[in-house]
């Protein structure tokens, strides 16, 4: 779709003035320099545009009339009434108040206009002023309220009086051009004002809409153009796959401000949402980099801004599609642009692209060279990484780190060759990835990591190890530390409290790679992988009744899956519901580990409470508490009241 350059009333005025002031007119003028010549020419132009002319008042006259009307709800003359009609949607004063914002004031204006009905000429001028305000109204598209209701009432008022106004003018034998145009395009006074022009805009023909806007004095920034362009977007999205794809780039140019007309933010977001949802429904939807970047710009990162995508697009296949595009782009960025020697690491790039469907989150820890590089490629790269970029402190300024979340694992690759790939159970990674600055020691943490070397034919070995770890590492070890400052946020090293972050991926799954496509989907078990300290799990209620004094480690809690299977089996009733000191100590450690607040009212005859108001909030903790025969109250949490 080519750039929009609609004509407005000023353009028409200039063209007419040129014709009135040509050589022939100047030579035959009664008196050169006589202002009557210009006055007569201006009167004829005004007649062409609006019968008696639009007669828009000067700014100071308008403000004075509006201020007097706001105080008294009355006018001192017809001219003042006409000024108030033109200014009904114009912001005034420091507070930028408008007549249409105040229902009593707006109703008083319509009542004064109604008193002119029996005076057709005066009523037409008031109507024209209200029409100008109607087209010039800045609608609050995000939060419709009473103001929008007044604007809707104005639209109904104009629509209901259009026929009688046209009839009265025709009886006098002088129907202004603007009134004829409005009568022909009365769709502008309906709830669907602009879909009429969608087909012609799809054909790259703006002639009709330009003529209408010029004839009615509708400016380029009027909501009419916005509605017409959104109708155009809707019509394109309703077309066949081929027709839609043909016009997709034009819509993206419009959304991204590359045409002469600009959409406001609200409509840019809405148009982007419509386009990406439609593209996801195409039978074939290969990656579109411009659409991907437009979505990230207007809606947000699809894995970080899930709520925004749900609210705006509300089509999960579209979110997953852009999510996959963005992850693949970022993987290519890291192993392409961020390679230390400047040459793309194609083997690692190709390998991790096969794991992209299983990567639920990413972090990019950039060295000083990548942080300070001002080339367009790096500027775009950092923009794409926004929200997941961190600073790497390393003596080698060319080094960078790529942290991937795969199921319950964290996988870390480095840009400088010669570094191993480090794999952690997420809960064993001792540094918060929310920190803005990380050093090499914090990332490697060799004592807790599985090191994988990029030697010889390393890809099959990586597949085997990662698959094994996903099968063996329990889901409970997929909780990342999320450190939040308790006092001064400018000092991140002090006063931090560890909390648990839920898994982004509920169950571990194998990568969809060419050499693993026939592999069965692994399931979580209660074993730790090699190199991590093995810890005992919580006992079942039956085991606890047999051996109450047996101590078990809090950090060795079973996976949700296995614990729920265990709790679903009928267990013998505990003869004594009193917690032992060992059990209470274990629960305290559990609460501390998972950031759960608790209250102990047992000394007062009350209950021990774990304040988890929603069962889905801490499912791992909930399963353990159920094993201890805690009961759950919606909105407050789990509780256990001891009985003798």
ABEGO torsion letter per residue (X at the ends): XBBBBBBBAAAAAAAAAAAAABAAAAAABABBGBAAAAAAAAAAAAAAAAEAEAGBBBAAAAAAAAAAAAAAGBBABAAAAAAAAAAAABBBEAAGBBAAABAAAAAAAAAAAAAAAABAAAAAAAAAAAAAAAAABBBBAABBBAAAAAAAAAAAAAAAAAAAAAAAAAAAGBBBAAAAAAAABAAAABABAAAAAAAAAAAGBAAAAAAAAAAAGBBAABAAAAAAAAAAAAAAAABBAAAAAAAAAAAAAAAAGABABBBBAAAAAAAAAAAAAAAAABABBBBBAAAAAAAAAAAEBAAAAAAAAAAAAGBAAAAAAAAAAAAAAAAAAAAAAABAAGBBBAAAAAAAAAAAAABABBBBBBBAAAAABABAAAAAAAAAABGABBBBBBABAABBBBBBBBEABBBBBBABBGBBBBBBBAAABABBAABABBBAAAAAGAAABBBBBBBEBAAAAAAAAAAAAAAABBAAAABBBBBBBABBAABAABGBBBBBBBBABABBBBBBBAAAAABBBBBBBABBBBGBBBBBBBBBAAAAAABAABBBBAAABBBAAAAAAAAABBBBBBABABBBAAAAAAAAAAAAAAGBBBBBAAAAGBBBBBBBABAAABAAAAAAAAAAGBBBBBGAEBBBBBBX
